[in-house]
Amino acid sequence: MKLSALFIGFLAILGCESSPKTTQSEKKTAKTYPAFIGTYSRKEGHVDGKGEGIYLYQLDSATGYLDKIGVQGEIVNPSFLTPSADGRFLYAVEEIGADVDDAGRVVAYRQAGDHLEKINQQSTFAFAPCHVSTDSKGRYVFVANYVGAIAVYPVAENGGLGEAIYKEAYTGKGTHSRQDAAHPHSVNLSPDDNFLYVPDLGTDNIYTYKVNYADPKKPLTRIGATKVHRAGGPRHFTFHPSLAKAYVVNELSCSVTVMNWDKTTGKLDTIQSISTLPADYQESGNTCSDIHVTPNGKFLYAANRGHNSIVGYAIDAEGKLSLIDHASTQGEVPRNFAISPDGRFLYAANQNSDNILILSIGADGKLKYRKEEKVFTPVCVRFGN
């Protein structure tokens, strides 16, 4: 009887294999990609930061595993990172809160294998910078400050940042308790680099700008705004890789808004809104954080903090979403996640449980556990070329 029970248990373990095995073909075509993980490095009002700065890894595309190769210290709260398209530089914000005398900063680095070489830094002219981006040709760097402002910087040939050539303070508020003021939360370029979209969590607007590369004295011109639903709290934003569709995750209403995107005018028009939570989820306090589309355009994922899950959707021919399922992040407060460049794996950064969960993406879009990587207070995962 005891042997029989052990045998049944052994079969059960075999049946619960957590992730697909790597094939010989995948091993032969495997590539490695640089990976960068931003962390909170000190205690703030909303987080007990324990990270050392920016962690450098190599991603093995065959297994999806991360191999740590270095760490860049001497930076405070690098909560968001963006690598340049040519793989030479990395830009990071220092998220400094309003309880200190100095504004936030944006820092430029040169990628140098197992370490980063600091080039220079510039003030962001406001507190709590929370997002940074750059165009595909490395002409400008854009920064969003949660405490009400955006800024634009010219990029020198060596990757360094000049003084800001554009600064804009945001005003307004919404109806939710978190919407006591304007809170621009991300700065997102269109696939053609011609437009910049800034979701403002505080006013429920997505502001649209025309980007001018010919005249650095006037890099941005605001041309419109798109309102998401009341008390939505738009946060992060992304585009479909082939369809003229844009998607925004709404932090406060726990939803994803789908929009038509006019490539000529930059205009956005809402066509769908869908919840990020299970229909039977009754607990309060969940907020959304991040959103990404797979490189093949078949699936979209968004992160729930509170429910602590990644929700997956299938994308149809019109760009609309239908629920696949929810996968636990096996940690607390997934503030950010990334999809591997080949679209096979997803990496969820659990801010409050000091771990990154690696999930494989199935042909049906379902997520399966692959591995866990221990990292102190991880809040941003980005991949280079």
N, C-alpha and C positions, 0 to 999 in steps of 0.2 A: 504493500500500500504506500509506503514511504517513497520507494523508488518510482512508483507510478506518478506520484505528486511532483517529484523532482523533475521527471521527464516532461510532464505537462508544463511546468514552469519554464523549462528550457525552451520548449516550443513557443511559449508565449513571448519570451525574450526575442527569439528569432523573428517572430511575426511583428515585433514593434520596432524594427530597424528604422532609425530616425531619418535617414536621408539616402538618396540614391548613390550608388557607387560610381566612382569615376571610371569611364571606359578607357581602353587603350588609345582609341582615336582622340579622345579629349586630352589625354596626357601628351600625345604627340603635338597637338596644336595649341597647347597651353602657353599662355603669356603671363608675364608678371606686370603689375601696374603699381605705381607709387600710391600709397594711401596716407591720408593725413587725418588725424583725430584731434579736434579741439576740445578743451576741457575748461571747467571753472577751476581756478587755482587758489581762490581764497573764499572765505565765508562772506556771503551777501545776505540780504534780507530774505530771499526766497530759496537759497541753496547753501549747503555746507560744502564749498569747493575744496577738493583735496587733490586735484590734478597738478602735474608739474609744468604744464604748458601745452605745446603741440607735440603729439606723438607721431613718429614716422614709422610706417609699416610698408611691407611689400605684400601685395595681393597675388596669390597663386590662382589663376583663373581655372585651373583644372579641378582643384579641391574647394576653392572658395575660402581657404584659410588665410589668416593674416599672420605675418612674421614681423615682429618688432625689430627695427634696425636702429632707432635713435630717438632722442627727445630734444626739443628746442625749448629751453627754459627762458628765463629773463623776459617773460611776457605775462601780463596780468589778464586773466579771464579771456583767453582767445575763443570766444563762444561761437564765432562763425568764420569760415575760411573759404577762399576760392582760389584754385590754381589757374594760371594763365593758360589759354588754349594751346600755346606752343610748348607747354611743359617746362618753361624756364623759371617761372616766378610763382610765388604764393603770396596772397594778401590775406591778412587777418585783422579782425577788429579786437580791441581791448575793451571789453564791456565794463566800463567803470560807472558806478551808480551816482545818483544825484546827492548822495550823502558825503561826497568828497569835494575838494576844492577845484579839482582839475576836470576838464571835459574828457570824453573818451578819445581813443586814438585808433588810427588805421596804420598797420605796419606792413612794409614791403620786404619780402625775402627773395633771395636767389636759391633755387633748388640745387643742392650739391650732393646728391646721392644719399648718404646716411645722415646728413645734417642740413640745416638751413643757414644761409649767410644773410644776416640782416643788412638791408640797403639803407633804409631810412624810415621815418614815421611822420605822420601829420595829425594834427588835431581834427576831431570830427565836429567840433564847435557845439556839441550838445552831449547830454549824458546817455548812457546805455546804448551805444551802437550795437545793433543786433543782426545786421546783415551786410554783406559786401559782395559785389559782382564786378565783372569787367567784360568788355566786348571781345569778340573773337579775334580782333586784330591788335588788342592791347593798347588802345588809344586813351581810354578813360577808365577810371575806377569809380564806382558808385557806392555810397554808404547810406544806410538807413539808421537813424537814431530813434529808439523807442520813445525817448522823451522829446518827440515833436519836431524832428528836422531831418532833411537829407542834404548830402553834399556830393560834389563831383570833383575829381582830381585828374590832372593830366599825367600821363605816364611817360617817363623819359626812356631813352633807348636802353639804358641799363636796368630798366624795370622799376626804378625809383619813382616816388610820387612827388609832384610839384605841389605848391600851395593850392588850396581849393579855388576853383574858378567859378563855382556855383554853390550857393547855400540858400536853402529855403526853409523857413520855419512854418510849420503847419498849425492851423487853428481849427476850432470846432470841437464838438463832443456828441455823444450819442445818448441812448436811453438806459443802457446797461450800467451797473455799478463800476465796471471796468472801463467805461467810456467817458470818464470825467474830463478827458482832454484828447487831442489828436495823438495817435500812436502809429506812425508809419513803421511797418514791420519787415518789409523786404523791398529790394530794388531789383526788378526783373526785366531783362532785355528780351525783345522779340527775337525769333530765330534769325531774322535778317539784320539784327542790330539797329533797326531804324526807329524803334519805339521803346520807351521805358515805362513799366507799369509798377505803381507803388500802392499796395494794399494798405489802407489806414484802418487799423483795428478800432480806433477811437470814434470814427465817423461813419463807418460802413461803406466808405468809398474806395474805389480803385482808381487812382489818378493816372492819366495817360499823358505822356510827354513825347514830343518829337525830338530825336537826338540829332544834333548838328555837329558833325565832325570837321566841317570846313572852317568853322569860326569858333575857336576855343573860348572866345570872350562871351559867347552865348550858347553853351552846350545843350541846354534844355529849353524847350518851349512847351508849357502846359497847354494841351489842346482839348481836354475833356475829362470827365469823371463818370464812372459807372457805379451805381448804387446796388449793393447786394441787399438782401432782406434786412429788416430792422433787427438790431442787436445781434447781427451775424458775427461781427468781429473778424473781417478778412485778414489773413496772416501770411501764408506762403502761396506761391503762384507758379504755374508751369504751363507749357504748351505741349500739344500733341506733335510728334515728330514728322507727321506727313499730312494730317488734316488741319484745316484752318480753325482749330478749336483751342480754347484756353480753359484752365481749371484753377480754381482758388479753393483752399481749405479755410473754413470759417471757424476760428478758435472758440468762440463763445456759443454759437448755435450748434456746434458739432455736426457740420455738414460740408458737402462739396458742391460748389456751384460750377456748372458747365456753361461755357459761353461761345458763341460764334465770334470769330476774330476776322475783321476786315483788314487784309494785308496792305491795302492801299491807304486807308484813312486811319487805321489803328483802332477803330471803334470796336467795342465789345457789346454783345447782346446776350442776355441770359436765356438759356433754353431748357435748363434742368437744375433742380436742387435735390440732393439725396443725402440721407442721414449717414453718419459714420458709425452709428451704434446699433447693436442688435435691437430688434423690435421689442423684446421683453426686458431690456435693461432699464431699471427703475432708479438707480442711485444717482444722486446729484454730484456736481463737482467735476465732471469730466470736461476737459478742454482738448482741442485738437492742436497739433503742432506742425506737421510737415506733410508734403505731398510730392509724389513723383510718378511719371509714366515710364514704362519699360521701353527700351530702345526700339523694339519692334512695333510699338504702338498698340499692343493687344490688351494690356492691363494697366490699371492705375491703382496706386496704394496711398493710404493716408494713415496718420498715427493718432491714436487716442491716448491721452494722459488721464489716468483715473481708471478707466476700463483696462488700460495698459495692453493695448492690442494694435496690430496693423490690420486695417480693413482692406480687402481686395475687391476690385470691380473689374468686370469685363467691359471692354470698349467696343461698341458696335460701329457699323459703317458710317453712322451719322455723328459719331463722337460721344454718344450718350452712354451712361453707365448703368450696369446691372450688378447687383451684389453677388460676389462669389462666396466669401466667408470671412471670418475674423480669426487671426492667429495671435495667440498670447506672445508678448515680448519677453515673458519669463523674467520680469524685472519691474522696476518702478519708474514712472515718468519718462517715457520715450520721447525725448525732446526733438530728436532729429533722426533721420535714417537716410541711407543711400542705396542705390541699386548698382551692382557691378557694371562696368562698361559693356560686357557681353550680355547683360540682362539675365544671368543665370542665378544670381544670389542677391539677397537683401540684408542690410546691416542696420540693426536698430540700436541706437545709443540710449541706454537707460540711465538717465541722469542721477537718480537717487539710489540706485542699487549697484553702481560701479561695475557695469558689465555691458558688453555689446553682444547682442544675440545675432548669430549668422543663420539665415534661413535660405533654403533652396527654393527657387521658383519653378513650379511644375509646368508642364505643357498646358495644363488647364488653369493656370494662374494661382493654384493653391500653394500655400507656403508650408514648408516642413522644416523642422529643427535640423540644423547641421552641426553647429558648434557654438560655444560661448567663449568670448574673450574678455578677460578681466582688465578693466581700465578705470581709473579713478575719475568720477564725475564727468563722463563723456557727454558732450552736447553737440558735436558736429562731426560728420564723417564725409570726407570728399576724396575722390579718386582723380589721379592725373593720367597722363598719356603714357 
